[in-house]
Amino acid sequence: ISKVLRPGGVLVTTDVLRTGESADLNKFMKMNFMSALLTLDEMKAALLRNGLEYYGGENLDDHFIKSAAKKTEQIVTENIPCPSLPFFKLQESTVKNKEMSFQIVMAKKI
């Protein structure tokens, strides 16, 4: 992405950031095949290493928690086959417990 953006060009994406540590978070990462989950500071450093500067963001946790609760309820109520109900519940609880955060991330090409 850094190679195709012109200087001053902006990248907008969503990402999950680590905001805490717990056994549940480690379990979620394993279930999601994640070897690492960056903190905001680690993400800023990674962006800089790739010619991008963190330009801002927005926390989506409240929206995510509402959406996840509704989705989980629908899966249970309607008996919808899903990859893993425990996965969705663990994902929701790690966000509620402030161990990870869903974010809109903006970065500008330096």
Secondary structure as UniProt FT lines:
FT   TURN            2..4
FT   TURN            7..8
FT   STRAND          10..18
FT   HELIX           23..31
FT   TURN            32..33
FT   HELIX           40..49
FT   TURN            50..51
FT   STRAND          52..59
FT   HELIX           61..77
FT   TURN            78..79
FT   HELIX           85..96
FT   TURN            97..98
FT   STRAND          100..109
//
